[in-house]
Amino acid sequence: MTNGIIRLHGRQYKTVALRVHEFREKHPIEEGWGLVSKIIQCDEQYVLFRAAVIDPQGREVAIGFAEEKRTNRGINATSALEVCETSALGRAL
């Protein structure tokens, strides 16, 4: 089991799951903070997501985008949509 920190390209990297957990600890839903995502494009070739961090006043305080190309093999053969949304949320955070 991981502690939410992995080594990627020789550097320490917080997983998106850990970043969401840390965000929720500091900014609970009950206080009005939010994470929202929206599909911008989803077709046979590409998936594009936009994600945002929302403050208690409803303002977008951070935005992240991600794009994934669908493939015949690997994770993007079955889960390009999920991978793309996760990447956009990670970037927003």
C-alpha positions as CSV (number, residue, x, y, z in Angstrom):
1,M,0.0,0.0,0.0
2,T,1.3,3.5,-0.9
3,N,1.2,6.6,1.3
4,G,0.1,8.6,-1.7
5,I,3.6,9.6,-2.8
6,I,5.2,7.9,-5.7
7,R,8.4,8.3,-7.6
8,L,7.8,9.5,-11.2
9,H,10.6,10.4,-13.6
10,G,13.0,10.5,-10.6
11,R,10.9,12.9,-8.5
12,Q,8.5,12.6,-5.6
13,Y,4.9,13.0,-6.8
14,K,1.7,13.2,-4.8
15,T,-1.1,11.1,-6.3
16,V,-4.3,12.8,-7.2
17,A,-6.0,10.7,-4.5
18,L,-3.7,12.2,-1.9
19,R,-4.1,15.8,-3.2
20,V,-7.9,15.4,-3.1
21,H,-7.7,14.0,0.5
22,E,-5.4,16.9,1.6
23,F,-7.7,19.4,-0.1
24,R,-10.8,18.0,1.7
25,E,-9.0,18.0,5.1
26,K,-8.3,21.8,4.6
27,H,-11.4,22.8,2.7
28,P,-14.4,20.7,3.7
29,I,-17.6,20.4,1.6
30,E,-19.5,21.7,4.6
31,E,-17.6,25.0,4.3
32,G,-18.6,25.4,0.7
33,W,-15.5,24.3,-1.1
34,G,-15.9,22.2,-4.3
35,L,-14.2,20.3,-7.1
36,V,-16.1,20.2,-10.4
37,S,-15.2,18.7,-13.7
38,K,-16.7,19.0,-17.1
39,I,-16.2,17.0,-20.3
40,I,-15.1,19.4,-23.1
41,Q,-14.6,16.7,-25.8
42,C,-15.2,13.0,-25.9
43,D,-15.1,11.1,-29.1
44,E,-13.5,8.0,-30.6
45,Q,-10.0,9.6,-30.6
46,Y,-9.7,12.1,-27.8
47,V,-11.1,13.0,-24.4
48,L,-10.7,16.6,-23.0
49,F,-11.7,17.6,-19.4
50,R,-11.8,20.9,-17.5
51,A,-11.7,20.8,-13.7
52,A,-12.0,23.6,-11.2
53,V,-11.6,24.3,-7.5
54,I,-14.6,26.3,-6.3
55,D,-14.4,28.5,-3.1
56,P,-17.3,29.1,-0.7
57,Q,-18.4,32.1,-2.7
58,G,-18.7,30.0,-5.9
59,R,-15.6,31.4,-7.6
60,E,-13.3,29.3,-9.5
61,V,-9.9,29.7,-7.8
62,A,-8.0,27.2,-9.8
63,I,-8.5,25.5,-13.2
64,G,-6.9,22.5,-14.8
65,F,-7.2,20.9,-18.2
66,A,-6.2,17.5,-19.5
67,E,-6.4,15.6,-22.8
68,E,-6.0,11.9,-23.4
69,K,-5.8,10.1,-26.7
70,R,-7.7,6.8,-26.8
71,T,-5.5,3.8,-27.7
72,N,-5.9,0.2,-28.5
73,R,-3.7,-0.9,-25.6
74,G,-3.0,0.1,-22.0
75,I,-5.1,2.1,-19.6
76,N,-6.5,4.5,-22.3
77,A,-8.0,1.5,-24.2
78,T,-10.5,1.1,-21.5
79,S,-10.4,4.2,-19.2
80,A,-9.3,7.3,-21.1
81,L,-12.3,9.2,-19.7
82,E,-11.4,8.4,-16.1
83,V,-7.7,9.0,-16.6
84,C,-8.4,12.4,-18.2
85,E,-10.8,13.6,-15.4
86,T,-8.3,12.5,-12.8
87,S,-5.5,14.4,-14.5
88,A,-7.6,17.6,-14.9
89,L,-8.5,17.5,-11.2
90,G,-4.9,16.9,-10.2
91,R,-3.8,19.9,-12.2
92,A,-6.5,22.1,-10.7
93,L,-5.3,21.1,-7.2
